[in-house]
């Protein structure tokens, strides 16, 4: 991986929600931010160094476990932020 090209990854099954979170993270002057689905996140990061992962509320439990396990194997020190569904109506 190219250590100079770090990125933050947003993983979510709903592309619209992932894009909204991506825009919020970019607004805070974060480095490169990328969105992906649970099934294609590894292809999306390519040779970039993963700095953090945000897992959206639209990812099912099996996919959450797979993403967390795979990220942990890649580097156990990568922060993972889990975003839950809002209880408000």
PDB file of N, CA, C and O in Angstrom:
ATOM      1  N   UNK A   1       0.832  -1.182   0.000  1.00  0.00           N
ATOM      2  CA  UNK A   1       0.000   0.000   0.000  1.00  0.00           C
ATOM      3  C   UNK A   1       0.872   1.240   0.000  1.00  0.00           C
ATOM      4  O   UNK A   1       1.975   1.240   0.546  1.00  0.00           O
ATOM      5  N   UNK A   2       0.383   2.259  -0.597  1.00  0.00           N
ATOM      6  CA  UNK A   2       1.104   3.516  -0.663  1.00  0.00           C
ATOM      7  C   UNK A   2       0.821   4.327   0.591  1.00  0.00           C
ATOM      8  O   UNK A   2      -0.287   4.842   0.748  1.00  0.00           O
ATOM      9  N   UNK A   3       1.782   4.453   1.476  1.00  0.00           N
ATOM     10  CA  UNK A   3       1.559   5.092   2.764  1.00  0.00           C
ATOM     11  C   UNK A   3       1.290   6.583   2.645  1.00  0.00           C
ATOM     12  O   UNK A   3       0.734   7.177   3.569  1.00  0.00           O
ATOM     13  N   UNK A   4       1.664   7.199   1.543  1.00  0.00           N
ATOM     14  CA  UNK A   4       1.434   8.634   1.374  1.00  0.00           C
ATOM     15  C   UNK A   4      -0.007   8.931   0.992  1.00  0.00           C
ATOM     16  O   UNK A   4      -0.466  10.061   1.152  1.00  0.00           O
ATOM     17  N   UNK A   5      -0.714   7.951   0.497  1.00  0.00           N
ATOM     18  CA  UNK A   5      -2.069   8.158   0.007  1.00  0.00           C
ATOM     19  C   UNK A   5      -3.089   7.508   0.920  1.00  0.00           C
ATOM     20  O   UNK A   5      -3.710   6.512   0.550  1.00  0.00           O
ATOM     21  N   UNK A   6      -3.269   8.070   2.122  1.00  0.00           N
ATOM     22  CA  UNK A   6      -4.233   7.530   3.061  1.00  0.00           C
ATOM     23  C   UNK A   6      -5.635   7.953   2.691  1.00  0.00           C
ATOM     24  O   UNK A   6      -5.841   8.967   2.024  1.00  0.00           O
ATOM     25  N   UNK A   7      -6.601   7.159   3.135  1.00  0.00           N
ATOM     26  CA  UNK A   7      -7.990   7.513   2.884  1.00  0.00           C
ATOM     27  C   UNK A   7      -8.878   7.025   3.999  1.00  0.00           C
ATOM     28  O   UNK A   7      -8.527   6.121   4.757  1.00  0.00           O
ATOM     29  N   UNK A   8     -10.029   7.641   4.081  1.00  0.00           N
ATOM     30  CA  UNK A   8     -11.085   7.223   4.991  1.00  0.00           C
ATOM     31  C   UNK A   8     -12.136   6.530   4.147  1.00  0.00           C
ATOM     32  O   UNK A   8     -12.500   7.015   3.076  1.00  0.00           O
ATOM     33  N   UNK A   9     -12.621   5.398   4.626  1.00  0.00           N
ATOM     34  CA  UNK A   9     -13.579   4.605   3.881  1.00  0.00           C
ATOM     35  C   UNK A   9     -14.937   4.618   4.570  1.00  0.00           C
ATOM     36  O   UNK A   9     -15.035   4.415   5.780  1.00  0.00           O
ATOM     37  N   UNK A  10     -15.982   4.860   3.785  1.00  0.00           N
ATOM     38  CA  UNK A  10     -17.357   4.776   4.268  1.00  0.00           C
ATOM     39  C   UNK A  10     -17.990   3.560   3.600  1.00  0.00           C
ATOM     40  O   UNK A  10     -18.109   3.510   2.376  1.00  0.00           O
ATOM     41  N   UNK A  11     -18.398   2.573   4.411  1.00  0.00           N
ATOM     42  CA  UNK A  11     -19.006   1.351   3.890  1.00  0.00           C
ATOM     43  C   UNK A  11     -20.483   1.367   4.271  1.00  0.00           C
ATOM     44  O   UNK A  11     -20.829   1.478   5.447  1.00  0.00           O
ATOM     45  N   UNK A  12     -21.340   1.257   3.276  1.00  0.00           N
ATOM     46  CA  UNK A  12     -22.774   1.219   3.532  1.00  0.00           C
ATOM     47  C   UNK A  12     -23.475   0.583   2.335  1.00  0.00           C
ATOM     48  O   UNK A  12     -23.019   0.716   1.200  1.00  0.00           O
ATOM     49  N   UNK A  13     -24.570  -0.101   2.591  1.00  0.00           N
ATOM     50  CA  UNK A  13     -25.339  -0.704   1.509  1.00  0.00           C
ATOM     51  C   UNK A  13     -26.132   0.335   0.733  1.00  0.00           C
ATOM     52  O   UNK A  13     -26.405   0.138  -0.451  1.00  0.00           O
ATOM     53  N   UNK A  14     -26.507   1.438   1.376  1.00  0.00           N
ATOM     54  CA  UNK A  14     -27.262   2.520   0.746  1.00  0.00           C
ATOM     55  C   UNK A  14     -26.279   3.585   0.251  1.00  0.00           C
ATOM     56  O   UNK A  14     -25.671   4.295   1.052  1.00  0.00           O
ATOM     57  N   UNK A  15     -26.129   3.690  -1.061  1.00  0.00           N
ATOM     58  CA  UNK A  15     -25.147   4.609  -1.647  1.00  0.00           C
ATOM     59  C   UNK A  15     -25.440   6.061  -1.295  1.00  0.00           C
ATOM     60  O   UNK A  15     -24.512   6.838  -1.072  1.00  0.00           O
ATOM     61  N   UNK A  16     -26.702   6.437  -1.241  1.00  0.00           N
ATOM     62  CA  UNK A  16     -27.069   7.817  -0.923  1.00  0.00           C
ATOM     63  C   UNK A  16     -26.628   8.196   0.491  1.00  0.00           C
ATOM     64  O   UNK A  16     -26.066   9.270   0.704  1.00  0.00           O
ATOM     65  N   UNK A  17     -26.885   7.316   1.448  1.00  0.00           N
ATOM     66  CA  UNK A  17     -26.480   7.576   2.831  1.00  0.00           C
ATOM     67  C   UNK A  17     -24.954   7.613   2.941  1.00  0.00           C
ATOM     68  O   UNK A  17     -24.408   8.424   3.689  1.00  0.00           O
ATOM     69  N   UNK A  18     -24.269   6.748   2.208  1.00  0.00           N
ATOM     70  CA  UNK A  18     -22.808   6.736   2.211  1.00  0.00           C
ATOM     71  C   UNK A  18     -22.266   8.052   1.647  1.00  0.00           C
ATOM     72  O   UNK A  18     -21.307   8.608   2.185  1.00  0.00           O
ATOM     73  N   UNK A  19     -22.865   8.544   0.585  1.00  0.00           N
ATOM     74  CA  UNK A  19     -22.427   9.813  -0.003  1.00  0.00           C
ATOM     75  C   UNK A  19     -22.648  10.978   0.956  1.00  0.00           C
ATOM     76  O   UNK A  19     -21.821  11.886   1.031  1.00  0.00           O
ATOM     77  N   UNK A  20     -23.764  10.956   1.690  1.00  0.00           N
ATOM     78  CA  UNK A  20     -24.026  12.023   2.665  1.00  0.00           C
ATOM     79  C   UNK A  20     -22.963  12.044   3.753  1.00  0.00           C
ATOM     80  O   UNK A  20     -22.470  13.111   4.119  1.00  0.00           O
ATOM     81  N   UNK A  21     -22.604  10.871   4.274  1.00  0.00           N
ATOM     82  CA  UNK A  21     -21.574  10.803   5.296  1.00  0.00           C
ATOM     83  C   UNK A  21     -20.214  11.198   4.724  1.00  0.00           C
ATOM     84  O   UNK A  21     -19.425  11.861   5.397  1.00  0.00           O
ATOM     85  N   UNK A  22     -19.945  10.802   3.504  1.00  0.00           N
ATOM     86  CA  UNK A  22     -18.686  11.174   2.838  1.00  0.00           C
ATOM     87  C   UNK A  22     -18.556  12.687   2.758  1.00  0.00           C
ATOM     88  O   UNK A  22     -17.490  13.233   3.042  1.00  0.00           O
ATOM     89  N   UNK A  23     -19.635  13.374   2.370  1.00  0.00           N
ATOM     90  CA  UNK A  23     -19.602  14.836   2.279  1.00  0.00           C
ATOM     91  C   UNK A  23     -19.350  15.472   3.639  1.00  0.00           C
ATOM     92  O   UNK A  23     -18.620  16.458   3.731  1.00  0.00           O
ATOM     93  N   UNK A  24     -19.941  14.925   4.694  1.00  0.00           N
ATOM     94  CA  UNK A  24     -19.733  15.450   6.039  1.00  0.00           C
ATOM     95  C   UNK A  24     -18.282  15.293   6.457  1.00  0.00           C
ATOM     96  O   UNK A  24     -17.695  16.221   7.014  1.00  0.00           O
ATOM     97  N   UNK A  25     -17.698  14.138   6.200  1.00  0.00           N
ATOM     98  CA  UNK A  25     -16.298  13.896   6.566  1.00  0.00           C
ATOM     99  C   UNK A  25     -15.380  14.815   5.765  1.00  0.00           C
ATOM    100  O   UNK A  25     -14.427  15.368   6.314  1.00  0.00           O
ATOM    101  N   UNK A  26     -15.653  14.981   4.490  1.00  0.00           N
ATOM    102  CA  UNK A  26     -14.832  15.870   3.658  1.00  0.00           C
ATOM    103  C   UNK A  26     -14.948  17.314   4.125  1.00  0.00           C
ATOM    104  O   UNK A  26     -13.983  18.073   4.042  1.00  0.00           O
ATOM    105  N   UNK A  27     -16.115  17.694   4.611  1.00  0.00           N
ATOM    106  CA  UNK A  27     -16.340  19.055   5.116  1.00  0.00           C
ATOM    107  C   UNK A  27     -15.400  19.349   6.286  1.00  0.00           C
ATOM    108  O   UNK A  27     -15.021  20.501   6.499  1.00  0.00           O
ATOM    109  N   UNK A  28     -15.028  18.334   7.032  1.00  0.00           N
ATOM    110  CA  UNK A  28     -14.133  18.501   8.178  1.00  0.00           C
ATOM    111  C   UNK A  28     -12.664  18.423   7.763  1.00  0.00           C
ATOM    112  O   UNK A  28     -11.798  18.140   8.591  1.00  0.00           O
ATOM    113  N   UNK A  29     -12.384  18.670   6.495  1.00  0.00           N
ATOM    114  CA  UNK A  29     -11.024  18.686   5.945  1.00  0.00           C
ATOM    115  C   UNK A  29     -10.274  17.373   6.133  1.00  0.00           C
ATOM    116  O   UNK A  29      -9.069  17.361   6.383  1.00  0.00           O
ATOM    117  N   UNK A  30     -10.995  16.285   6.009  1.00  0.00           N
ATOM    118  CA  UNK A  30     -10.366  14.963   6.091  1.00  0.00           C
ATOM    119  C   UNK A  30      -9.611  14.690   4.796  1.00  0.00           C
ATOM    120  O   UNK A  30      -9.886  15.302   3.763  1.00  0.00           O
ATOM    121  N   UNK A  31      -8.661  13.771   4.863  1.00  0.00           N
ATOM    122  CA  UNK A  31      -7.995  13.375   3.622  1.00  0.00           C
ATOM    123  C   UNK A  31      -8.993  12.697   2.694  1.00  0.00           C
ATOM    124  O   UNK A  31     -10.193  12.697   2.968  1.00  0.00           O
ATOM    125  N   UNK A  32      -8.532  12.148   1.653  1.00  0.00           N
ATOM    126  CA  UNK A  32      -9.373  11.491   0.657  1.00  0.00           C
ATOM    127  C   UNK A  32     -10.387  10.568   1.331  1.00  0.00           C
ATOM    128  O   UNK A  32     -10.035   9.783   2.212  1.00  0.00           O
ATOM    129  N   UNK A  33     -11.656  10.669   0.905  1.00  0.00           N
ATOM    130  CA  UNK A  33     -12.733   9.834   1.438  1.00  0.00           C
ATOM    131  C   UNK A  33     -13.340   9.050   0.284  1.00  0.00           C
ATOM    132  O   UNK A  33     -13.565   9.595  -0.797  1.00  0.00           O
ATOM    133  N   UNK A  34     -13.600   7.786   0.516  1.00  0.00           N
ATOM    134  CA  UNK A  34     -14.117   6.882  -0.502  1.00  0.00           C
ATOM    135  C   UNK A  34     -15.338   6.160   0.047  1.00  0.00           C
ATOM    136  O   UNK A  34     -15.380   5.834   1.234  1.00  0.00           O
ATOM    137  N   UNK A  35     -16.337   5.904  -0.803  1.00  0.00           N
ATOM    138  CA  UNK A  35     -17.488   5.099  -0.389  1.00  0.00           C
ATOM    139  C   UNK A  35     -17.430   3.741  -1.079  1.00  0.00           C
ATOM    140  O   UNK A  35     -16.869   3.594  -2.165  1.00  0.00           O
ATOM    141  N   UNK A  36     -18.027   2.756  -0.416  1.00  0.00           N
ATOM    142  CA  UNK A  36     -18.045   1.403  -0.964  1.00  0.00           C
ATOM    143  C   UNK A  36     -19.181   0.621  -0.329  1.00  0.00           C
ATOM    144  O   UNK A  36     -19.737   1.015   0.696  1.00  0.00           O
ATOM    145  N   UNK A  37     -19.509  -0.489  -0.957  1.00  0.00           N
ATOM    146  CA  UNK A  37     -20.460  -1.429  -0.373  1.00  0.00           C
ATOM    147  C   UNK A  37     -19.661  -2.460   0.408  1.00  0.00           C
ATOM    148  O   UNK A  37     -18.444  -2.550   0.249  1.00  0.00           O
ATOM    149  N   UNK A  38     -20.335  -3.244   1.256  1.00  0.00           N
ATOM    150  CA  UNK A  38     -19.603  -4.279   1.994  1.00  0.00           C
ATOM    151  C   UNK A  38     -18.876  -5.266   1.084  1.00  0.00           C
ATOM    152  O   UNK A  38     -17.856  -5.830   1.478  1.00  0.00           O
ATOM    153  N   UNK A  39     -19.379  -5.477  -0.105  1.00  0.00           N
ATOM    154  CA  UNK A  39     -18.777  -6.447  -1.004  1.00  0.00           C
ATOM    155  C   UNK A  39     -17.625  -5.942  -1.844  1.00  0.00           C
ATOM    156  O   UNK A  39     -16.877  -6.748  -2.397  1.00  0.00           O
ATOM    157  N   UNK A  40     -17.454  -4.613  -1.961  1.00  0.00           N
ATOM    158  CA  UNK A  40     -16.397  -4.123  -2.856  1.00  0.00           C
ATOM    159  C   UNK A  40     -15.401  -3.173  -2.208  1.00  0.00           C
ATOM    160  O   UNK A  40     -14.616  -2.539  -2.913  1.00  0.00           O
ATOM    161  N   UNK A  41     -15.414  -3.059  -0.895  1.00  0.00           N
ATOM    162  CA  UNK A  41     -14.567  -2.060  -0.254  1.00  0.00           C
ATOM    163  C   UNK A  41     -13.082  -2.306  -0.499  1.00  0.00           C
ATOM    164  O   UNK A  41     -12.321  -1.349  -0.640  1.00  0.00           O
ATOM    165  N   UNK A  42     -12.654  -3.559  -0.553  1.00  0.00           N
ATOM    166  CA  UNK A  42     -11.229  -3.826  -0.749  1.00  0.00           C
ATOM    167  C   UNK A  42     -10.761  -3.385  -2.134  1.00  0.00           C
ATOM    168  O   UNK A  42      -9.632  -2.920  -2.288  1.00  0.00           O
ATOM    169  N   UNK A  43     -11.621  -3.528  -3.138  1.00  0.00           N
ATOM    170  CA  UNK A  43     -11.274  -3.058  -4.479  1.00  0.00           C
ATOM    171  C   UNK A  43     -11.232  -1.530  -4.508  1.00  0.00           C
ATOM    172  O   UNK A  43     -10.404  -0.944  -5.206  1.00  0.00           O
ATOM    173  N   UNK A  44     -12.113  -0.893  -3.761  1.00  0.00           N
ATOM    174  CA  UNK A  44     -12.187   0.568  -3.758  1.00  0.00           C
ATOM    175  C   UNK A  44     -10.960   1.218  -3.125  1.00  0.00           C
ATOM    176  O   UNK A  44     -10.551   2.295  -3.559  1.00  0.00           O
ATOM    177  N   UNK A  45     -10.363   0.591  -2.112  1.00  0.00           N
ATOM    178  CA  UNK A  45      -9.211   1.233  -1.472  1.00  0.00           C
ATOM    179  C   UNK A  45      -7.943   1.062  -2.295  1.00  0.00           C
ATOM    180  O   UNK A  45      -7.021   1.869  -2.181  1.00  0.00           O
ATOM    181  N   UNK A  46      -7.886   0.036  -3.110  1.00  0.00           N
ATOM    182  CA  UNK A  46      -6.719  -0.157  -3.968  1.00  0.00           C
ATOM    183  C   UNK A  46      -5.428  -0.178  -3.169  1.00  0.00           C
ATOM    184  O   UNK A  46      -5.289  -0.956  -2.225  1.00  0.00           O
ATOM    185  N   UNK A  47      -4.479   0.680  -3.549  1.00  0.00           N
ATOM    186  CA  UNK A  47      -3.172   0.739  -2.894  1.00  0.00           C
ATOM    187  C   UNK A  47      -3.090   1.813  -1.824  1.00  0.00           C
ATOM    188  O   UNK A  47      -2.009   2.077  -1.298  1.00  0.00           O
ATOM    189  N   UNK A  48      -4.203   2.430  -1.496  1.00  0.00           N
ATOM    190  CA  UNK A  48      -4.196   3.482  -0.479  1.00  0.00           C
ATOM    191  C   UNK A  48      -4.042   2.887   0.923  1.00  0.00           C
ATOM    192  O   UNK A  48      -4.406   1.740   1.180  1.00  0.00           O
ATOM    193  N   UNK A  49      -3.496   3.700   1.807  1.00  0.00           N
ATOM    194  CA  UNK A  49      -3.398   3.315   3.218  1.00  0.00           C
ATOM    195  C   UNK A  49      -4.717   3.693   3.882  1.00  0.00           C
ATOM    196  O   UNK A  49      -5.131   4.852   3.826  1.00  0.00           O
ATOM    197  N   UNK A  50      -5.361   2.751   4.493  1.00  0.00           N
ATOM    198  CA  UNK A  50      -6.646   2.963   5.144  1.00  0.00           C
ATOM    199  C   UNK A  50      -6.418   3.630   6.490  1.00  0.00           C
ATOM    200  O   UNK A  50      -5.729   3.078   7.348  1.00  0.00           O
ATOM    201  N   UNK A  51      -6.997   4.828   6.684  1.00  0.00           N
ATOM    202  CA  UNK A  51      -6.823   5.568   7.937  1.00  0.00           C
ATOM    203  C   UNK A  51      -7.958   5.322   8.915  1.00  0.00           C
ATOM    204  O   UNK A  51      -7.740   5.318  10.127  1.00  0.00           O
ATOM    205  N   UNK A  52      -9.176   5.117   8.404  1.00  0.00           N
ATOM    206  CA  UNK A  52     -10.336   4.859   9.260  1.00  0.00           C
ATOM    207  C   UNK A  52     -11.455   4.300   8.399  1.00  0.00           C
ATOM    208  O   UNK A  52     -11.495   4.509   7.186  1.00  0.00           O
ATOM    209  N   UNK A  53     -12.367   3.583   9.054  1.00  0.00           N
ATOM    210  CA  UNK A  53     -13.519   3.010   8.368  1.00  0.00           C
ATOM    211  C   UNK A  53     -14.782   3.415   9.129  1.00  0.00           C
ATOM    212  O   UNK A  53     -14.859   3.267  10.348  1.00  0.00           O
ATOM    213  N   UNK A  54     -15.751   3.918   8.403  1.00  0.00           N
ATOM    214  CA  UNK A  54     -17.077   4.199   8.947  1.00  0.00           C
ATOM    215  C   UNK A  54     -18.020   3.163   8.351  1.00  0.00           C
ATOM    216  O   UNK A  54     -18.124   3.042   7.130  1.00  0.00           O
ATOM    217  N   UNK A  55     -18.708   2.414   9.211  1.00  0.00           N
ATOM    218  CA  UNK A  55     -19.658   1.405   8.754  1.00  0.00           C
ATOM    219  C   UNK A  55     -21.054   1.963   8.999  1.00  0.00           C
ATOM    220  O   UNK A  55     -21.441   2.222  10.139  1.00  0.00           O
ATOM    221  N   UNK A  56     -21.809   2.145   7.910  1.00  0.00           N
ATOM    222  CA  UNK A  56     -23.121   2.765   7.983  1.00  0.00           C
ATOM    223  C   UNK A  56     -24.195   1.866   8.554  1.00  0.00           C
ATOM    224  O   UNK A  56     -23.982   0.670   8.758  1.00  0.00           O
ATOM    225  N   UNK A  57     -25.359   2.457   8.812  1.00  0.00           N
ATOM    226  CA  UNK A  57     -26.448   1.731   9.453  1.00  0.00           C
ATOM    227  C   UNK A  57     -27.167   0.736   8.548  1.00  0.00           C
ATOM    228  O   UNK A  57     -27.965  -0.065   9.034  1.00  0.00           O
ATOM    229  N   UNK A  58     -26.906   0.769   7.262  1.00  0.00           N
ATOM    230  CA  UNK A  58     -27.604  -0.100   6.318  1.00  0.00           C
ATOM    231  C   UNK A  58     -26.815  -1.358   5.965  1.00  0.00           C
ATOM    232  O   UNK A  58     -27.080  -1.997   4.947  1.00  0.00           O
ATOM    233  N   UNK A  59     -25.851  -1.707   6.802  1.00  0.00           N
ATOM    234  CA  UNK A  59     -25.047  -2.905   6.578  1.00  0.00           C
ATOM    235  C   UNK A  59     -25.570  -3.994   7.510  1.00  0.00           C
ATOM    236  O   UNK A  59     -25.696  -3.785   8.717  1.00  0.00           O
ATOM    237  N   UNK A  60     -25.875  -5.169   6.931  1.00  0.00           N
ATOM    238  CA  UNK A  60     -26.430  -6.231   7.775  1.00  0.00           C
ATOM    239  C   UNK A  60     -25.341  -6.847   8.654  1.00  0.00           C
ATOM    240  O   UNK A  60     -24.147  -6.670   8.408  1.00  0.00           O
ATOM    241  N   UNK A  61     -25.773  -7.562   9.666  1.00  0.00           N
ATOM    242  CA  UNK A  61     -24.863  -8.072  10.696  1.00  0.00           C
ATOM    243  C   UNK A  61     -23.755  -8.957  10.130  1.00  0.00           C
ATOM    244  O   UNK A  61     -22.604  -8.840  10.553  1.00  0.00           O
ATOM    245  N   UNK A  62     -24.073  -9.831   9.193  1.00  0.00           N
ATOM    246  CA  UNK A  62     -23.043 -10.701   8.602  1.00  0.00           C
ATOM    247  C   UNK A  62     -21.985  -9.887   7.880  1.00  0.00           C
ATOM    248  O   UNK A  62     -20.793 -10.175   7.988  1.00  0.00           O
ATOM    249  N   UNK A  63     -22.420  -8.862   7.136  1.00  0.00           N
ATOM    250  CA  UNK A  63     -21.465  -8.012   6.422  1.00  0.00           C
ATOM    251  C   UNK A  63     -20.631  -7.180   7.392  1.00  0.00           C
ATOM    252  O   UNK A  63     -19.449  -6.941   7.145  1.00  0.00           O
ATOM    253  N   UNK A  64     -21.240  -6.736   8.497  1.00  0.00           N
ATOM    254  CA  UNK A  64     -20.481  -5.990   9.508  1.00  0.00           C
ATOM    255  C   UNK A  64     -19.336  -6.852  10.025  1.00  0.00           C
ATOM    256  O   UNK A  64     -18.191  -6.404  10.091  1.00  0.00           O
ATOM    257  N   UNK A  65     -19.653  -8.088  10.389  1.00  0.00           N
ATOM    258  CA  UNK A  65     -18.614  -8.986  10.900  1.00  0.00           C
ATOM    259  C   UNK A  65     -17.521  -9.214   9.860  1.00  0.00           C
ATOM    260  O   UNK A  65     -16.338  -9.227  10.199  1.00  0.00           O
ATOM    261  N   UNK A  66     -17.903  -9.392   8.610  1.00  0.00           N
ATOM    262  CA  UNK A  66     -16.914  -9.626   7.548  1.00  0.00           C
ATOM    263  C   UNK A  66     -16.011  -8.414   7.365  1.00  0.00           C
ATOM    264  O   UNK A  66     -14.793  -8.561   7.265  1.00  0.00           O
ATOM    265  N   UNK A  67     -16.593  -7.218   7.321  1.00  0.00           N
ATOM    266  CA  UNK A  67     -15.788  -5.996   7.143  1.00  0.00           C
ATOM    267  C   UNK A  67     -14.840  -5.801   8.321  1.00  0.00           C
ATOM    268  O   UNK A  67     -13.650  -5.552   8.126  1.00  0.00           O
ATOM    269  N   UNK A  68     -15.359  -5.914   9.539  1.00  0.00           N
ATOM    270  CA  UNK A  68     -14.522  -5.720  10.731  1.00  0.00           C
ATOM    271  C   UNK A  68     -13.399  -6.751  10.773  1.00  0.00           C
ATOM    272  O   UNK A  68     -12.255  -6.405  11.066  1.00  0.00           O
ATOM    273  N   UNK A  69     -13.709  -7.999  10.485  1.00  0.00           N
ATOM    274  CA  UNK A  69     -12.668  -9.035  10.478  1.00  0.00           C
ATOM    275  C   UNK A  69     -11.611  -8.765   9.414  1.00  0.00           C
ATOM    276  O   UNK A  69     -10.415  -8.890   9.679  1.00  0.00           O
ATOM    277  N   UNK A  70     -12.046  -8.394   8.208  1.00  0.00           N
ATOM    278  CA  UNK A  70     -11.097  -8.146   7.117  1.00  0.00           C
ATOM    279  C   UNK A  70     -10.230  -6.922   7.396  1.00  0.00           C
ATOM    280  O   UNK A  70      -9.029  -6.940   7.127  1.00  0.00           O
ATOM    281  N   UNK A  71     -10.823  -5.869   7.927  1.00  0.00           N
ATOM    282  CA  UNK A  71     -10.042  -4.676   8.280  1.00  0.00           C
ATOM    283  C   UNK A  71      -9.042  -5.030   9.376  1.00  0.00           C
ATOM    284  O   UNK A  71      -7.892  -4.593   9.329  1.00  0.00           O
ATOM    285  N   UNK A  72      -9.468  -5.811  10.352  1.00  0.00           N
ATOM    286  CA  UNK A  72      -8.568  -6.230  11.425  1.00  0.00           C
ATOM    287  C   UNK A  72      -7.389  -7.041  10.921  1.00  0.00           C
ATOM    288  O   UNK A  72      -6.278  -6.908  11.434  1.00  0.00           O
ATOM    289  N   UNK A  73      -7.621  -7.879   9.922  1.00  0.00           N
ATOM    290  CA  UNK A  73      -6.514  -8.642   9.330  1.00  0.00           C
ATOM    291  C   UNK A  73      -5.580  -7.728   8.540  1.00  0.00           C
ATOM    292  O   UNK A  73      -4.370  -7.950   8.497  1.00  0.00           O
ATOM    293  N   UNK A  74      -6.150  -6.704   7.917  1.00  0.00           N
ATOM    294  CA  UNK A  74      -5.341  -5.757   7.155  1.00  0.00           C
ATOM    295  C   UNK A  74      -4.436  -4.959   8.096  1.00  0.00           C
ATOM    296  O   UNK A  74      -3.237  -4.823   7.851  1.00  0.00           O
ATOM    297  N   UNK A  75      -5.018  -4.439   9.165  1.00  0.00           N
ATOM    298  CA  UNK A  75      -4.272  -3.688  10.183  1.00  0.00           C
ATOM    299  C   UNK A  75      -5.168  -3.563  11.407  1.00  0.00           C
ATOM    300  O   UNK A  75      -6.184  -2.871  11.348  1.00  0.00           O
ATOM    301  N   UNK A  76      -4.823  -4.207  12.506  1.00  0.00           N
ATOM    302  CA  UNK A  76      -5.683  -4.172  13.692  1.00  0.00           C
ATOM    303  C   UNK A  76      -5.755  -2.800  14.359  1.00  0.00           C
ATOM    304  O   UNK A  76      -6.545  -2.614  15.285  1.00  0.00           O
ATOM    305  N   UNK A  77      -4.957  -1.845  13.914  1.00  0.00           N
ATOM    306  CA  UNK A  77      -4.948  -0.510  14.507  1.00  0.00           C
ATOM    307  C   UNK A  77      -5.809   0.502  13.757  1.00  0.00           C
ATOM    308  O   UNK A  77      -5.866   1.667  14.150  1.00  0.00           O
ATOM    309  N   UNK A  78      -6.476   0.084  12.692  1.00  0.00           N
ATOM    310  CA  UNK A  78      -7.335   0.991  11.933  1.00  0.00           C
ATOM    311  C   UNK A  78      -8.613   1.230  12.734  1.00  0.00           C
ATOM    312  O   UNK A  78      -9.301   0.275  13.096  1.00  0.00           O
ATOM    313  N   UNK A  79      -8.940   2.497  13.015  1.00  0.00           N
ATOM    314  CA  UNK A  79     -10.175   2.782  13.750  1.00  0.00           C
ATOM    315  C   UNK A  79     -11.406   2.450  12.901  1.00  0.00           C
ATOM    316  O   UNK A  79     -11.445   2.734  11.703  1.00  0.00           O
ATOM    317  N   UNK A  80     -12.402   1.848  13.542  1.00  0.00           N
ATOM    318  CA  UNK A  80     -13.667   1.527  12.887  1.00  0.00           C
ATOM    319  C   UNK A  80     -14.781   2.200  13.667  1.00  0.00           C
ATOM    320  O   UNK A  80     -14.915   1.994  14.873  1.00  0.00           O
ATOM    321  N   UNK A  81     -15.580   3.006  12.979  1.00  0.00           N
ATOM    322  CA  UNK A  81     -16.694   3.714  13.593  1.00  0.00           C
ATOM    323  C   UNK A  81     -17.977   3.076  13.093  1.00  0.00           C
ATOM    324  O   UNK A  81     -18.228   3.018  11.889  1.00  0.00           O
ATOM    325  N   UNK A  82     -18.790   2.595  14.031  1.00  0.00           N
ATOM    326  CA  UNK A  82     -20.067   1.983  13.688  1.00  0.00           C
ATOM    327  C   UNK A  82     -21.160   3.041  13.839  1.00  0.00           C
ATOM    328  O   UNK A  82     -21.268   3.683  14.884  1.00  0.00           O
ATOM    329  N   UNK A  83     -21.966   3.219  12.797  1.00  0.00           N
ATOM    330  CA  UNK A  83     -23.039   4.203  12.830  1.00  0.00           C
ATOM    331  C   UNK A  83     -24.362   3.452  12.901  1.00  0.00           C
ATOM    332  O   UNK A  83     -24.702   2.684  12.002  1.00  0.00           O
ATOM    333  N   UNK A  84     -25.106   3.684  13.983  1.00  0.00           N
ATOM    334  CA  UNK A  84     -26.382   3.003  14.179  1.00  0.00           C
ATOM    335  C   UNK A  84     -27.518   3.766  13.532  1.00  0.00           C
ATOM    336  O   UNK A  84     -27.378   4.927  13.146  1.00  0.00           O
ATOM    337  N   UNK A  85     -28.642   3.087  13.424  1.00  0.00           N
ATOM    338  CA  UNK A  85     -29.843   3.726  12.888  1.00  0.00           C
ATOM    339  C   UNK A  85     -30.417   4.665  13.927  1.00  0.00           C
ATOM    340  O   UNK A  85     -30.332   4.414  15.129  1.00  0.00           O
ATOM    341  N   UNK A  86     -30.993   5.733  13.457  1.00  0.00           N
ATOM    342  CA  UNK A  86     -31.626   6.704  14.343  1.00  0.00           C
ATOM    343  C   UNK A  86     -32.966   6.166  14.833  1.00  0.00           C
ATOM    344  O   UNK A  86     -33.725   5.576  14.064  1.00  0.00           O
ATOM    345  N   UNK A  87     -33.248   6.373  16.108  1.00  0.00           N
ATOM    346  CA  UNK A  87     -34.520   5.948  16.681  1.00  0.00           C
ATOM    347  C   UNK A  87     -35.613   6.996  16.487  1.00  0.00           C
ATOM    348  O   UNK A  87     -36.778   6.732  16.783  1.00  0.00           O
ATOM    349  N   UNK A  88     -35.253   8.174  15.996  1.00  0.00           N
ATOM    350  CA  UNK A  88     -36.248   9.229  15.827  1.00  0.00           C
ATOM    351  C   UNK A  88     -37.123   8.947  14.613  1.00  0.00           C
ATOM    352  O   UNK A  88     -36.697   8.290  13.663  1.00  0.00           O
ATOM    353  N   UNK A  89     -38.330   9.445  14.657  1.00  0.00           N
ATOM    354  CA  UNK A  89     -39.260   9.218  13.543  1.00  0.00           C
ATOM    355  C   UNK A  89     -39.479  10.486  12.772  1.00  0.00           C
ATOM    356  O   UNK A  89     -40.231  10.494  11.798  1.00  0.00           O
TER     357      UNK A  89
END
